[in-house]
Amino acid sequence: MIKHITQSELESYLWGAATLLRGYIDAGDYKQFIFPLLFYKRLCDVHDGELAEALEESGGDKDYAQMPEQHRFQIPAGAHWKETRTQVTNLGKVIQNALRTIEKANPDTLYGVFGDAQWTNKDRLPDHMLRELIEHFSSQTLSLANCPEDELGVGYEFLIKKFADDSGHTAAEFYTNRTVVHLMTEMLEPKPGEAIYDPTCGSAGMLLSAVAHLKRQGKEWRTLKLYGQERNLLTSAIGRMNLFLHGIEDFKVVRGNTLAHPVFVEGDKLMQFDVVLANPPYSIKQWDRDAWSADPWGRNIYGTPPQGRADYAFWQHIIQSLKAKSGRCTILFPHGVLFRNEEREMREKLIAHDVVECVLGLGPNLFYNSPMEACVVICRMNKPKERRNRIIFINAVNEVTRERAQSFLTNDHIQRIVDAYRSFEDIAGFARVVGNDEVRGKGGNLSIPLYVRVDNGNGNGGQESVSLKQALAGWQESSAALRESMRNLSQTIQETQ
């Protein structure tokens, strides 16, 4: 009888696979090999479990047990993990062929799910290294009985975070601080049957958070309709594997550039959703601004953002992706979107449209691997009457805990913020409800310290310290822009020589 894997054993097992790669490839590249092998092993072990169940209920009828209807996914002959494990030479090619064979056998669900790792590059991953990985993963049976979906899903999320910790600046591409994601989901309160969308979905953590929200409440989560788009092939594959490993099969996560080629469209319009959760890439410069100025999907409703910052392109895309009656979104942004002068006209139109419902300021280091402070903006297309032409500003800069070089929100922090948002009332030193006219009187500036002062015990409501933080954030942004300009100049000089 196979012993049930404990959570600590599972985490040790998963991270143990990554440690085998140390010295062979960069830590940031572990994920392109470890995740596909883990998913491959899981598919085969679940397939074996389904086969055993079908044999038992049919009295040993092998033809019945092997029928496609008995299995969630098809594992063709020659592509099973056990067969791959027996190979001695050219193991990279054997693995690659097995993964591609499984993808082709499940075109509607698994096509492209294993990514595009270079399995056949023996200089990078020699046969003996791949054999160690295969043997390591073979040491546990990842059947549903031995490792239930929720537990493997938690283990997978653990691995995603570990890879994020080791990946430096690239981590933000596929990982958002999960306590922030939890907060954003709690504020929007997804409901059974709703359509949930993340336009830059990374490893699908926000989509999974909507499922987890309903599970915690004991509500029906299987009726959720989940949609995500992600431009990075490997990251989109990680997101799809993440959803499958959590036992979710009814979803659409598609690779593609959301700004250039939105994939969720109906006729000549964007699809519209009940809920959008998003952490767009911060102030990207590589995007087609000219195309946006005449956007065929009508997303330039407030204007064309500057070339150096695409934040308002994502924001407008999200607004146009919301249903008129039930549509609401929460977006994680850098604070600059609230007050930068170059986006003032677009911000004023947003306020005039009366869709901004909440502006929430968070503490430092909650952007992954970045000291910058983050803000969360909530927009609602059909505000309740009592909230119309009003915005609640919440200054939660002090609601953060830091342990072992990690910053996060505790359950108490999350509850205090959610309660303030739901009450939509003034709370001294923490939250204030402001009329749109007052915001317009400040030039459309949504900078939180203009409306809510946090008392840090210095007698001035904290205005001085917050201003300093804003100044530091501005200096960081300008320094980054200068470095980028110098790199571009250097590259231009090299190309002309």
Contacts in CASP RR format, 6 or more apart in sequence:
PFRMAT RR
TARGET T0000
AUTHOR 0000-0000-0000
METHOD contacts of the structure
MODEL  1
MIKHITQSELESYLWGAATLLRGYIDAGDYKQFIFPLLFYKRLCDVHDGE
LAEALEESGGDKDYAQMPEQHRFQIPAGAHWKETRTQVTNLGKVIQNALR
TIEKANPDTLYGVFGDAQWTNKDRLPDHMLRELIEHFSSQTLSLANCPED
ELGVGYEFLIKKFADDSGHTAAEFYTNRTVVHLMTEMLEPKPGEAIYDPT
CGSAGMLLSAVAHLKRQGKEWRTLKLYGQERNLLTSAIGRMNLFLHGIED
FKVVRGNTLAHPVFVEGDKLMQFDVVLANPPYSIKQWDRDAWSADPWGRN
IYGTPPQGRADYAFWQHIIQSLKAKSGRCTILFPHGVLFRNEEREMREKL
IAHDVVECVLGLGPNLFYNSPMEACVVICRMNKPKERRNRIIFINAVNEV
TRERAQSFLTNDHIQRIVDAYRSFEDIAGFARVVGNDEVRGKGGNLSIPL
YVRVDNGNGNGGQESVSLKQALAGWQESSAALRESMRNLSQTIQETQ
2 141 0 8 1.000
2 143 0 8 1.000
2 145 0 8 1.000
2 146 0 8 1.000
3 146 0 8 1.000
4 145 0 8 1.000
4 146 0 8 1.000
4 147 0 8 1.000
5 13 0 8 1.000
5 140 0 8 1.000
5 146 0 8 1.000
5 147 0 8 1.000
5 151 0 8 1.000
7 151 0 8 1.000
7 154 0 8 1.000
7 155 0 8 1.000
9 140 0 8 1.000
10 140 0 8 1.000
10 147 0 8 1.000
10 151 0 8 1.000
10 152 0 8 1.000
10 155 0 8 1.000
11 155 0 8 1.000
11 158 0 8 1.000
11 159 0 8 1.000
13 136 0 8 1.000
13 139 0 8 1.000
13 140 0 8 1.000
14 34 0 8 1.000
14 38 0 8 1.000
14 155 0 8 1.000
14 156 0 8 1.000
14 158 0 8 1.000
14 159 0 8 1.000
15 158 0 8 1.000
15 159 0 8 1.000
15 162 0 8 1.000
16 136 0 8 1.000
17 34 0 8 1.000
17 37 0 8 1.000
17 38 0 8 1.000
17 133 0 8 1.000
17 136 0 8 1.000
17 137 0 8 1.000
18 30 0 8 1.000
18 34 0 8 1.000
18 159 0 8 1.000
18 162 0 8 1.000
18 163 0 8 1.000
20 129 0 8 1.000
20 132 0 8 1.000
20 133 0 8 1.000
20 136 0 8 1.000
21 30 0 8 1.000
21 33 0 8 1.000
21 34 0 8 1.000
21 129 0 8 1.000
21 133 0 8 1.000
24 124 0 8 1.000
24 125 0 8 1.000
24 129 0 8 1.000
25 33 0 8 1.000
25 124 0 8 1.000
25 125 0 8 1.000
27 163 0 8 1.000
27 166 0 8 1.000
27 167 0 8 1.000
28 163 0 8 1.000
28 166 0 8 1.000
28 167 0 8 1.000
28 168 0 8 1.000
28 170 0 8 1.000
30 163 0 8 1.000
30 166 0 8 1.000
31 160 0 8 1.000
31 163 0 8 1.000
31 167 0 8 1.000
31 174 0 8 1.000
31 234 0 8 1.000
31 238 0 8 1.000
32 115 0 8 1.000
32 116 0 8 1.000
32 117 0 8 1.000
32 234 0 8 1.000
33 117 0 8 1.000
33 119 0 8 1.000
33 125 0 8 1.000
33 133 0 8 1.000
34 159 0 8 1.000
34 163 0 8 1.000
35 159 0 8 1.000
35 237 0 8 1.000
35 238 0 8 1.000
35 241 0 8 1.000
36 99 0 8 1.000
36 114 0 8 1.000
36 115 0 8 1.000
36 117 0 8 1.000
36 237 0 8 1.000
36 241 0 8 1.000
37 95 0 8 1.000
37 133 0 8 1.000
37 134 0 8 1.000
37 137 0 8 1.000
38 137 0 8 1.000
38 142 0 8 1.000
38 156 0 8 1.000
38 159 0 8 1.000
38 241 0 8 1.000
39 113 0 8 1.000
39 114 0 8 1.000
39 241 0 8 1.000
39 244 0 8 1.000
39 245 0 8 1.000
40 81 0 8 1.000
40 95 0 8 1.000
40 98 0 8 1.000
40 99 0 8 1.000
40 102 0 8 1.000
40 114 0 8 1.000
41 81 0 8 1.000
41 137 0 8 1.000
41 138 0 8 1.000
41 142 0 8 1.000
42 142 0 8 1.000
42 152 0 8 1.000
42 245 0 8 1.000
43 73 0 8 1.000
43 75 0 8 1.000
43 102 0 8 1.000
44 75 0 8 1.000
44 80 0 8 1.000
44 81 0 8 1.000
44 82 0 8 1.000
45 81 0 8 1.000
45 141 0 8 1.000
45 142 0 8 1.000
45 143 0 8 1.000
45 146 0 8 1.000
46 72 0 8 1.000
46 73 0 8 1.000
46 142 0 8 1.000
46 143 0 8 1.000
46 144 0 8 1.000
47 71 0 8 1.000
47 73 0 8 1.000
47 75 0 8 1.000
47 80 0 8 1.000
48 143 0 8 1.000
49 143 0 8 1.000
49 144 0 8 1.000
49 145 0 8 1.000
50 70 0 8 1.000
50 71 0 8 1.000
50 72 0 8 1.000
51 65 0 8 1.000
51 66 0 8 1.000
51 70 0 8 1.000
51 71 0 8 1.000
53 70 0 8 1.000
54 64 0 8 1.000
54 65 0 8 1.000
54 66 0 8 1.000
54 67 0 8 1.000
54 70 0 8 1.000
55 61 0 8 1.000
55 62 0 8 1.000
55 65 0 8 1.000
58 64 0 8 1.000
58 65 0 8 1.000
64 70 0 8 1.000
68 74 0 8 1.000
72 249 0 8 1.000
73 102 0 8 1.000
73 105 0 8 1.000
73 106 0 8 1.000
73 109 0 8 1.000
73 110 0 8 1.000
74 102 0 8 1.000
74 105 0 8 1.000
74 106 0 8 1.000
75 102 0 8 1.000
75 105 0 8 1.000
76 101 0 8 1.000
76 102 0 8 1.000
76 105 0 8 1.000
78 98 0 8 1.000
78 101 0 8 1.000
79 97 0 8 1.000
79 98 0 8 1.000
79 101 0 8 1.000
79 102 0 8 1.000
79 105 0 8 1.000
80 98 0 8 1.000
81 98 0 8 1.000
81 138 0 8 1.000
83 98 0 8 1.000
84 91 0 8 1.000
84 94 0 8 1.000
84 95 0 8 1.000
84 98 0 8 1.000
84 134 0 8 1.000
85 134 0 8 1.000
85 135 0 8 1.000
85 138 0 8 1.000
87 94 0 8 1.000
88 127 0 8 1.000
88 131 0 8 1.000
89 127 0 8 1.000
90 120 0 8 1.000
90 127 0 8 1.000
91 127 0 8 1.000
91 130 0 8 1.000
91 131 0 8 1.000
91 134 0 8 1.000
92 119 0 8 1.000
92 120 0 8 1.000
92 122 0 8 1.000
92 125 0 8 1.000
92 127 0 8 1.000
92 130 0 8 1.000
93 119 0 8 1.000
93 120 0 8 1.000
95 119 0 8 1.000
95 130 0 8 1.000
96 119 0 8 1.000
96 120 0 8 1.000
99 114 0 8 1.000
99 119 0 8 1.000
100 114 0 8 1.000
102 110 0 8 1.000
102 114 0 8 1.000
103 110 0 8 1.000
103 111 0 8 1.000
103 112 0 8 1.000
103 113 0 8 1.000
103 114 0 8 1.000
104 111 0 8 1.000
109 249 0 8 1.000
112 237 0 8 1.000
113 237 0 8 1.000
113 240 0 8 1.000
113 241 0 8 1.000
113 244 0 8 1.000
114 237 0 8 1.000
115 233 0 8 1.000
115 234 0 8 1.000
115 237 0 8 1.000
116 233 0 8 1.000
116 234 0 8 1.000
117 234 0 8 1.000
118 124 0 8 1.000
119 125 0 8 1.000
119 130 0 8 1.000
140 146 0 8 1.000
140 147 0 8 1.000
141 147 0 8 1.000
142 152 0 8 1.000
149 245 0 8 1.000
149 246 0 8 1.000
149 247 0 8 1.000
150 246 0 8 1.000
152 245 0 8 1.000
152 246 0 8 1.000
153 242 0 8 1.000
153 245 0 8 1.000
153 246 0 8 1.000
156 241 0 8 1.000
156 242 0 8 1.000
156 245 0 8 1.000
156 246 0 8 1.000
157 178 0 8 1.000
157 205 0 8 1.000
157 208 0 8 1.000
157 242 0 8 1.000
160 174 0 8 1.000
160 175 0 8 1.000
160 203 0 8 1.000
160 238 0 8 1.000
160 242 0 8 1.000
161 175 0 8 1.000
161 178 0 8 1.000
163 171 0 8 1.000
163 175 0 8 1.000
164 171 0 8 1.000
164 174 0 8 1.000
164 175 0 8 1.000
164 368 0 8 1.000
164 369 0 8 1.000
165 171 0 8 1.000
167 369 0 8 1.000
168 369 0 8 1.000
169 369 0 8 1.000
171 368 0 8 1.000
171 369 0 8 1.000
172 279 0 8 1.000
172 281 0 8 1.000
172 282 0 8 1.000
172 367 0 8 1.000
172 368 0 8 1.000
172 369 0 8 1.000
172 370 0 8 1.000
173 202 0 8 1.000
173 232 0 8 1.000
173 235 0 8 1.000
173 281 0 8 1.000
174 202 0 8 1.000
174 203 0 8 1.000
174 232 0 8 1.000
174 235 0 8 1.000
174 238 0 8 1.000
174 239 0 8 1.000
175 202 0 8 1.000
175 203 0 8 1.000
175 368 0 8 1.000
176 205 0 8 1.000
176 206 0 8 1.000
176 279 0 8 1.000
176 332 0 8 1.000
176 368 0 8 1.000
177 366 0 8 1.000
177 367 0 8 1.000
177 368 0 8 1.000
177 407 0 8 1.000
177 408 0 8 1.000
178 205 0 8 1.000
178 209 0 8 1.000
179 366 0 8 1.000
179 408 0 8 1.000
179 409 0 8 1.000
179 410 0 8 1.000
179 413 0 8 1.000
179 414 0 8 1.000
180 332 0 8 1.000
180 362 0 8 1.000
180 366 0 8 1.000
180 374 0 8 1.000
180 376 0 8 1.000
180 409 0 8 1.000
181 205 0 8 1.000
181 206 0 8 1.000
181 209 0 8 1.000
181 277 0 8 1.000
182 209 0 8 1.000
182 212 0 8 1.000
182 409 0 8 1.000
182 414 0 8 1.000
183 376 0 8 1.000
183 409 0 8 1.000
183 413 0 8 1.000
183 414 0 8 1.000
183 417 0 8 1.000
183 418 0 8 1.000
184 206 0 8 1.000
184 209 0 8 1.000
184 277 0 8 1.000
184 330 0 8 1.000
184 332 0 8 1.000
184 376 0 8 1.000
185 206 0 8 1.000
185 209 0 8 1.000
185 210 0 8 1.000
185 212 0 8 1.000
185 213 0 8 1.000
185 277 0 8 1.000
185 330 0 8 1.000
186 213 0 8 1.000
186 414 0 8 1.000
186 418 0 8 1.000
187 330 0 8 1.000
187 358 0 8 1.000
187 376 0 8 1.000
187 378 0 8 1.000
187 417 0 8 1.000
187 418 0 8 1.000
187 421 0 8 1.000
188 275 0 8 1.000
188 277 0 8 1.000
188 328 0 8 1.000
188 329 0 8 1.000
188 330 0 8 1.000
188 378 0 8 1.000
189 213 0 8 1.000
190 196 0 8 1.000
190 210 0 8 1.000
190 213 0 8 1.000
190 214 0 8 1.000
190 224 0 8 1.000
190 274 0 8 1.000
190 275 0 8 1.000
191 214 0 8 1.000
191 219 0 8 1.000
191 274 0 8 1.000
192 214 0 8 1.000
192 219 0 8 1.000
192 220 0 8 1.000
192 221 0 8 1.000
192 223 0 8 1.000
192 224 0 8 1.000
193 220 0 8 1.000
193 223 0 8 1.000
193 224 0 8 1.000
193 225 0 8 1.000
194 224 0 8 1.000
194 225 0 8 1.000
194 273 0 8 1.000
194 274 0 8 1.000
194 275 0 8 1.000
194 326 0 8 1.000
195 224 0 8 1.000
195 225 0 8 1.000
195 227 0 8 1.000
195 273 0 8 1.000
195 274 0 8 1.000
195 275 0 8 1.000
196 207 0 8 1.000
196 210 0 8 1.000
196 224 0 8 1.000
196 225 0 8 1.000
196 226 0 8 1.000
196 227 0 8 1.000
196 273 0 8 1.000
196 274 0 8 1.000
196 275 0 8 1.000
196 276 0 8 1.000
196 277 0 8 1.000
197 227 0 8 1.000
197 228 0 8 1.000
197 264 0 8 1.000
197 271 0 8 1.000
197 273 0 8 1.000
197 275 0 8 1.000
197 276 0 8 1.000
197 277 0 8 1.000
197 321 0 8 1.000
198 204 0 8 1.000
198 206 0 8 1.000
198 207 0 8 1.000
198 227 0 8 1.000
198 228 0 8 1.000
198 229 0 8 1.000
198 276 0 8 1.000
198 277 0 8 1.000
198 278 0 8 1.000
199 228 0 8 1.000
199 229 0 8 1.000
199 258 0 8 1.000
199 262 0 8 1.000
199 276 0 8 1.000
199 278 0 8 1.000
199 280 0 8 1.000
199 314 0 8 1.000
199 317 0 8 1.000
199 318 0 8 1.000
199 321 0 8 1.000
200 229 0 8 1.000
200 230 0 8 1.000
200 231 0 8 1.000
200 258 0 8 1.000
200 278 0 8 1.000
200 279 0 8 1.000
200 280 0 8 1.000
200 281 0 8 1.000
200 314 0 8 1.000
201 207 0 8 1.000
201 228 0 8 1.000
201 229 0 8 1.000
201 230 0 8 1.000
201 236 0 8 1.000
201 239 0 8 1.000
201 253 0 8 1.000
202 230 0 8 1.000
202 232 0 8 1.000
202 235 0 8 1.000
202 236 0 8 1.000
202 238 0 8 1.000
202 239 0 8 1.000
203 235 0 8 1.000
203 238 0 8 1.000
203 239 0 8 1.000
203 242 0 8 1.000
204 228 0 8 1.000
204 238 0 8 1.000
204 239 0 8 1.000
204 240 0 8 1.000
204 242 0 8 1.000
204 243 0 8 1.000
204 253 0 8 1.000
205 239 0 8 1.000
205 242 0 8 1.000
206 277 0 8 1.000
206 278 0 8 1.000
206 279 0 8 1.000
207 226 0 8 1.000
207 227 0 8 1.000
207 228 0 8 1.000
207 243 0 8 1.000
207 251 0 8 1.000
207 253 0 8 1.000
207 277 0 8 1.000
208 242 0 8 1.000
208 243 0 8 1.000
208 246 0 8 1.000
208 248 0 8 1.000
209 277 0 8 1.000
210 224 0 8 1.000
210 226 0 8 1.000
210 275 0 8 1.000
210 277 0 8 1.000
211 221 0 8 1.000
211 224 0 8 1.000
211 226 0 8 1.000
211 246 0 8 1.000
211 248 0 8 1.000
214 220 0 8 1.000
214 221 0 8 1.000
214 224 0 8 1.000
215 221 0 8 1.000
222 250 0 8 1.000
225 250 0 8 1.000
225 251 0 8 1.000
226 243 0 8 1.000
226 248 0 8 1.000
226 250 0 8 1.000
226 251 0 8 1.000
226 252 0 8 1.000
226 253 0 8 1.000
227 251 0 8 1.000
227 252 0 8 1.000
227 253 0 8 1.000
227 264 0 8 1.000
227 271 0 8 1.000
227 273 0 8 1.000
228 251 0 8 1.000
228 252 0 8 1.000
228 253 0 8 1.000
228 254 0 8 1.000
228 264 0 8 1.000
229 253 0 8 1.000
229 254 0 8 1.000
229 255 0 8 1.000
229 256 0 8 1.000
229 258 0 8 1.000
229 262 0 8 1.000
229 263 0 8 1.000
229 264 0 8 1.000
230 236 0 8 1.000
230 239 0 8 1.000
230 253 0 8 1.000
230 254 0 8 1.000
230 255 0 8 1.000
230 256 0 8 1.000
231 255 0 8 1.000
231 256 0 8 1.000
231 257 0 8 1.000
231 258 0 8 1.000
232 255 0 8 1.000
233 255 0 8 1.000
236 253 0 8 1.000
236 254 0 8 1.000
236 255 0 8 1.000
236 256 0 8 1.000
239 253 0 8 1.000
240 251 0 8 1.000
240 253 0 8 1.000
243 249 0 8 1.000
243 251 0 8 1.000
243 253 0 8 1.000
252 264 0 8 1.000
254 263 0 8 1.000
254 264 0 8 1.000
256 263 0 8 1.000
258 314 0 8 1.000
258 317 0 8 1.000
259 287 0 8 1.000
259 288 0 8 1.000
259 292 0 8 1.000
259 310 0 8 1.000
259 313 0 8 1.000
259 314 0 8 1.000
259 317 0 8 1.000
260 287 0 8 1.000
260 288 0 8 1.000
260 291 0 8 1.000
262 270 0 8 1.000
262 297 0 8 1.000
262 317 0 8 1.000
264 270 0 8 1.000
264 271 0 8 1.000
264 321 0 8 1.000
265 271 0 8 1.000
265 297 0 8 1.000
268 296 0 8 1.000
268 297 0 8 1.000
269 297 0 8 1.000
270 297 0 8 1.000
270 299 0 8 1.000
270 317 0 8 1.000
270 320 0 8 1.000
270 321 0 8 1.000
271 321 0 8 1.000
272 321 0 8 1.000
272 322 0 8 1.000
272 323 0 8 1.000
272 324 0 8 1.000
272 327 0 8 1.000
273 321 0 8 1.000
273 322 0 8 1.000
273 323 0 8 1.000
273 327 0 8 1.000
274 323 0 8 1.000
274 326 0 8 1.000
274 327 0 8 1.000
274 328 0 8 1.000
275 327 0 8 1.000
275 328 0 8 1.000
275 329 0 8 1.000
276 318 0 8 1.000
276 321 0 8 1.000
276 322 0 8 1.000
276 327 0 8 1.000
276 328 0 8 1.000
276 329 0 8 1.000
276 330 0 8 1.000
276 331 0 8 1.000
277 329 0 8 1.000
277 330 0 8 1.000
278 314 0 8 1.000
278 318 0 8 1.000
278 329 0 8 1.000
278 330 0 8 1.000
278 331 0 8 1.000
278 332 0 8 1.000
279 331 0 8 1.000
279 332 0 8 1.000
280 310 0 8 1.000
280 311 0 8 1.000
280 314 0 8 1.000
280 315 0 8 1.000
280 331 0 8 1.000
280 332 0 8 1.000
280 333 0 8 1.000
281 310 0 8 1.000
282 311 0 8 1.000
282 333 0 8 1.000
282 334 0 8 1.000
282 367 0 8 1.000
283 308 0 8 1.000
283 309 0 8 1.000
283 310 0 8 1.000
283 311 0 8 1.000
283 334 0 8 1.000
283 477 0 8 1.000
284 308 0 8 1.000
284 309 0 8 1.000
284 310 0 8 1.000
285 307 0 8 1.000
285 308 0 8 1.000
285 309 0 8 1.000
285 310 0 8 1.000
285 484 0 8 1.000
287 307 0 8 1.000
287 310 0 8 1.000
287 313 0 8 1.000
289 304 0 8 1.000
289 305 0 8 1.000
289 306 0 8 1.000
289 307 0 8 1.000
292 299 0 8 1.000
292 300 0 8 1.000
292 304 0 8 1.000
292 305 0 8 1.000
292 313 0 8 1.000
293 300 0 8 1.000
293 304 0 8 1.000
294 300 0 8 1.000
297 320 0 8 1.000
298 320 0 8 1.000
299 313 0 8 1.000
299 316 0 8 1.000
299 317 0 8 1.000
299 320 0 8 1.000
300 316 0 8 1.000
301 316 0 8 1.000
301 319 0 8 1.000
301 320 0 8 1.000
301 349 0 8 1.000
302 312 0 8 1.000
302 316 0 8 1.000
302 345 0 8 1.000
302 346 0 8 1.000
302 349 0 8 1.000
302 350 0 8 1.000
302 353 0 8 1.000
303 312 0 8 1.000
303 316 0 8 1.000
303 345 0 8 1.000
303 346 0 8 1.000
303 349 0 8 1.000
305 311 0 8 1.000
305 312 0 8 1.000
305 313 0 8 1.000
305 343 0 8 1.000
305 346 0 8 1.000
306 342 0 8 1.000
306 343 0 8 1.000
308 481 0 8 1.000
309 340 0 8 1.000
309 342 0 8 1.000
309 343 0 8 1.000
311 333 0 8 1.000
311 334 0 8 1.000
311 337 0 8 1.000
311 343 0 8 1.000
312 337 0 8 1.000
312 343 0 8 1.000
312 346 0 8 1.000
314 331 0 8 1.000
315 331 0 8 1.000
315 333 0 8 1.000
315 337 0 8 1.000
315 350 0 8 1.000
315 377 0 8 1.000
316 346 0 8 1.000
318 329 0 8 1.000
318 331 0 8 1.000
318 379 0 8 1.000
319 329 0 8 1.000
319 350 0 8 1.000
319 353 0 8 1.000
319 355 0 8 1.000
319 379 0 8 1.000
319 381 0 8 1.000
322 328 0 8 1.000
322 329 0 8 1.000
322 379 0 8 1.000
322 381 0 8 1.000
323 381 0 8 1.000
324 381 0 8 1.000
324 382 0 8 1.000
325 381 0 8 1.000
325 382 0 8 1.000
326 381 0 8 1.000
326 382 0 8 1.000
327 380 0 8 1.000
327 381 0 8 1.000
327 382 0 8 1.000
328 357 0 8 1.000
328 378 0 8 1.000
328 379 0 8 1.000
328 380 0 8 1.000
328 381 0 8 1.000
329 378 0 8 1.000
329 379 0 8 1.000
330 376 0 8 1.000
330 377 0 8 1.000
330 378 0 8 1.000
331 376 0 8 1.000
331 377 0 8 1.000
331 378 0 8 1.000
331 379 0 8 1.000
332 367 0 8 1.000
332 374 0 8 1.000
332 375 0 8 1.000
332 376 0 8 1.000
333 374 0 8 1.000
333 375 0 8 1.000
333 376 0 8 1.000
333 377 0 8 1.000
334 367 0 8 1.000
334 372 0 8 1.000
334 373 0 8 1.000
334 374 0 8 1.000
334 375 0 8 1.000
334 473 0 8 1.000
334 477 0 8 1.000
335 361 0 8 1.000
335 372 0 8 1.000
335 373 0 8 1.000
335 374 0 8 1.000
335 375 0 8 1.000
335 447 0 8 1.000
335 448 0 8 1.000
335 470 0 8 1.000
335 473 0 8 1.000
336 473 0 8 1.000
336 474 0 8 1.000
336 477 0 8 1.000
337 343 0 8 1.000
337 347 0 8 1.000
337 375 0 8 1.000
337 377 0 8 1.000
338 347 0 8 1.000
338 359 0 8 1.000
338 375 0 8 1.000
338 445 0 8 1.000
338 446 0 8 1.000
338 447 0 8 1.000
338 448 0 8 1.000
339 445 0 8 1.000
339 446 0 8 1.000
339 447 0 8 1.000
344 443 0 8 1.000
344 444 0 8 1.000
344 445 0 8 1.000
347 444 0 8 1.000
347 445 0 8 1.000
347 446 0 8 1.000
348 440 0 8 1.000
348 443 0 8 1.000
348 444 0 8 1.000
350 356 0 8 1.000
350 379 0 8 1.000
351 391 0 8 1.000
351 436 0 8 1.000
351 439 0 8 1.000
351 440 0 8 1.000
351 444 0 8 1.000
351 446 0 8 1.000
352 436 0 8 1.000
354 383 0 8 1.000
354 388 0 8 1.000
354 389 0 8 1.000
354 436 0 8 1.000
355 379 0 8 1.000
355 380 0 8 1.000
355 381 0 8 1.000
355 383 0 8 1.000
356 377 0 8 1.000
356 378 0 8 1.000
356 379 0 8 1.000
356 391 0 8 1.000
356 446 0 8 1.000
357 378 0 8 1.000
357 379 0 8 1.000
357 380 0 8 1.000
357 383 0 8 1.000
357 387 0 8 1.000
357 391 0 8 1.000
357 392 0 8 1.000
358 376 0 8 1.000
358 377 0 8 1.000
358 378 0 8 1.000
358 391 0 8 1.000
358 392 0 8 1.000
358 393 0 8 1.000
358 394 0 8 1.000
358 421 0 8 1.000
359 375 0 8 1.000
359 376 0 8 1.000
359 377 0 8 1.000
359 378 0 8 1.000
359 391 0 8 1.000
359 392 0 8 1.000
359 393 0 8 1.000
359 394 0 8 1.000
359 446 0 8 1.000
359 448 0 8 1.000
360 375 0 8 1.000
360 376 0 8 1.000
360 377 0 8 1.000
360 378 0 8 1.000
360 393 0 8 1.000
360 394 0 8 1.000
360 396 0 8 1.000
360 417 0 8 1.000
360 421 0 8 1.000
360 448 0 8 1.000
361 373 0 8 1.000
361 374 0 8 1.000
361 375 0 8 1.000
361 376 0 8 1.000
361 394 0 8 1.000
361 395 0 8 1.000
361 396 0 8 1.000
361 397 0 8 1.000
361 448 0 8 1.000
362 373 0 8 1.000
362 374 0 8 1.000
362 375 0 8 1.000
362 376 0 8 1.000
362 396 0 8 1.000
362 397 0 8 1.000
362 399 0 8 1.000
362 400 0 8 1.000
362 409 0 8 1.000
363 373 0 8 1.000
363 374 0 8 1.000
363 396 0 8 1.000
363 397 0 8 1.000
363 398 0 8 1.000
363 399 0 8 1.000
363 400 0 8 1.000
363 407 0 8 1.000
364 371 0 8 1.000
364 372 0 8 1.000
364 373 0 8 1.000
364 397 0 8 1.000
364 400 0 8 1.000
364 407 0 8 1.000
364 469 0 8 1.000
365 371 0 8 1.000
365 400 0 8 1.000
365 402 0 8 1.000
365 407 0 8 1.000
366 373 0 8 1.000
366 374 0 8 1.000
366 400 0 8 1.000
366 407 0 8 1.000
366 408 0 8 1.000
366 409 0 8 1.000
367 373 0 8 1.000
367 374 0 8 1.000
371 476 0 8 1.000
372 473 0 8 1.000
372 476 0 8 1.000
373 397 0 8 1.000
373 469 0 8 1.000
373 473 0 8 1.000
375 448 0 8 1.000
378 421 0 8 1.000
380 387 0 8 1.000
386 424 0 8 1.000
387 424 0 8 1.000
389 435 0 8 1.000
389 436 0 8 1.000
389 437 0 8 1.000
390 424 0 8 1.000
390 433 0 8 1.000
390 434 0 8 1.000
390 435 0 8 1.000
390 436 0 8 1.000
391 433 0 8 1.000
391 434 0 8 1.000
391 435 0 8 1.000
391 436 0 8 1.000
391 439 0 8 1.000
391 446 0 8 1.000
392 420 0 8 1.000
392 421 0 8 1.000
392 424 0 8 1.000
392 431 0 8 1.000
392 432 0 8 1.000
392 433 0 8 1.000
392 434 0 8 1.000
393 431 0 8 1.000
393 432 0 8 1.000
393 433 0 8 1.000
393 434 0 8 1.000
393 446 0 8 1.000
393 448 0 8 1.000
393 451 0 8 1.000
393 452 0 8 1.000
394 417 0 8 1.000
394 420 0 8 1.000
394 421 0 8 1.000
394 430 0 8 1.000
394 431 0 8 1.000
394 448 0 8 1.000
394 452 0 8 1.000
395 429 0 8 1.000
395 430 0 8 1.000
395 431 0 8 1.000
395 448 0 8 1.000
395 449 0 8 1.000
395 452 0 8 1.000
395 453 0 8 1.000
395 454 0 8 1.000
395 466 0 8 1.000
396 413 0 8 1.000
396 416 0 8 1.000
396 417 0 8 1.000
396 430 0 8 1.000
397 454 0 8 1.000
397 466 0 8 1.000
397 469 0 8 1.000
398 454 0 8 1.000
398 456 0 8 1.000
399 409 0 8 1.000
399 413 0 8 1.000
399 416 0 8 1.000
399 417 0 8 1.000
400 407 0 8 1.000
400 408 0 8 1.000
400 409 0 8 1.000
400 413 0 8 1.000
401 407 0 8 1.000
401 408 0 8 1.000
401 409 0 8 1.000
401 410 0 8 1.000
401 413 0 8 1.000
402 408 0 8 1.000
409 417 0 8 1.000
416 430 0 8 1.000
420 427 0 8 1.000
420 430 0 8 1.000
420 431 0 8 1.000
424 433 0 8 1.000
425 431 0 8 1.000
425 433 0 8 1.000
426 432 0 8 1.000
426 433 0 8 1.000
429 452 0 8 1.000
429 453 0 8 1.000
429 454 0 8 1.000
429 455 0 8 1.000
429 461 0 8 1.000
430 452 0 8 1.000
430 454 0 8 1.000
431 452 0 8 1.000
432 451 0 8 1.000
432 452 0 8 1.000
434 451 0 8 1.000
438 451 0 8 1.000
439 445 0 8 1.000
439 446 0 8 1.000
442 450 0 8 1.000
447 470 0 8 1.000
448 466 0 8 1.000
449 463 0 8 1.000
449 466 0 8 1.000
449 467 0 8 1.000
449 470 0 8 1.000
453 460 0 8 1.000
453 461 0 8 1.000
453 462 0 8 1.000
453 463 0 8 1.000
453 466 0 8 1.000
454 461 0 8 1.000
454 462 0 8 1.000
454 466 0 8 1.000
455 461 0 8 1.000
455 462 0 8 1.000
456 462 0 8 1.000
456 465 0 8 1.000
458 464 0 8 1.000
458 465 0 8 1.000
END
